[in-house]
Amino acid sequence: MGFRPDTLRGSAGPGEIDYRLARQSVLSEYRKGRLARHESCDAHPELARAARELGEPTKLTCPVCEETNVVLVKYVFGPRLPAFGRCITTKKELQSFTKRSGNFSCYVVEVCPACSWNHLARTFLLNPTRGRAAAR
């Protein structure tokens, strides 16, 4: 077995980074009492608003409050976008970035609308082959 991104279990494609281990570490510290709830449930007000109004529902229960399901909020960063990124509302909008020239990165954040738990779930490139071709 090689160590290419496409051969690793859980990898959805080239350029994807999954933050499950970091998430588990934060939750472990919280459950051991080394991290206060206000330190782990600290979503920025704009992120919390995006979660309530634009978030993609999941079946995953919040690991902190265990009352509400977390939602996924996606942000895209790249050329000709605001410095704070652009919040993506639909799958069609996300796919439109794959047709643009330039390197675009998508950040997926899981957020609990009830207690403000938030954690970066994964990042990935939207057009990795276009980006490599443009760099040549």
N, C-alpha and C positions, 0 to 999 in steps of 0.2 A: 504494500500500500504506500502510495506517495503522500507527500504532505502538501498537496495543492488544495486550495480552498474548496474545490468541487468534490474532493474525496472525503472531506471531514463530515461526519454526521452532524446535522443541524445547520449546515451552511446552505443558504439559499442562493448563493452566487458569489462571483468575485467581488471582493471589496466589502464584504459584510462583517461587522463586528457585533457580537452578542455580549451583553453585559449581565448575564445570569449569575456568574460567580460574584461579581461586585454587589449585585442585589442581595444574594444570599448572605454575604458578609455584613451588609448594613442591617439586614433583618436579624441576623444572629446577635449583633451588638445591641440592637433594640430589645430583643427578648431576654438578654442577659442583664438588662438594666444599665448598660454602659452608655446608652444613647437615649436621651429623653424623647418623648413623643413629639414635642414641638420642634426638635431638631430633625426628625425624619418626616414630619408632616408639614413641610414648609413650602408648598407650591407657591410660586409667584402669583399674584392676583390675576395677571393676564393669562397665565397657564391654566389656572383654575377656571377662569371664564371660558377659555377655549375648550376645556374638558366638558364643562356643562353644556355648552351650545353646539360644539362641533365634533366632540369625541366619538370615536368608533367603539360601540359597546363590545364587551367581552364577557365570557362566562367565568372569568377569574375573579374570585372574591378578594377584596382588599386584604393584604397580609397584616395590616395594622389594626384597623377597626373591625374587620371581619363582618361588616354589616352590608356593604355595598360592593357591587362589581366595579372593577377598575375599567377605565376607558383608555383608548390609545389616541394620542394626539400626534400628528405628523407635521414636521417642519422641514422645509427645503431651503438649502443655502446654496448660493452660486452666483455667477455673473448676472449683473443687472437686477439683482434682488436686494431688498433692504438689508442692512447689516444684521438685523434681528431675525432674518429669515422670513419665510412666507408660510403661514399655516395652511395646510392642505385640507380641503373639505370633502373631496370625492376621489374615487379611484381613477376616474377619467382625467381629473386635473393632475394627479400624480403621474399618470402615463404620458401626459402632454410634455413633461420635462424630458422624457427619454428621446424625444424628437428634436430637441433644441441642441444647438452646438454649445460646447463648454462643459465644465465639470460641475455636476450638481450632486449634492449629498443630501440624503434624507435622514432625519433623526426622529425616531419613534420613542415617545415618552409615555409611560403608563402613569395614569393619574387617578386617584380616588376623588370623585366629586364631593364626597361627604366629609372626609377628614383631611384632605389635601396631601395625602401620601403621593409622592412622585419619584420616579426613577427612570433614568434613561434605559430603555429596553434594548435597542439596537440602532446601529447606523449602517447605511449602505449607499453605494454609488448608484445613481439612477441610469447612467449611460456609460458604464466602464469601457466598453469597446470604442465608443465615439471619443471619449476623453483621451484614450491611448493613441488613437489615430490622429487627433488634433495636436497632440504633443510631439508627434514625429515630424 
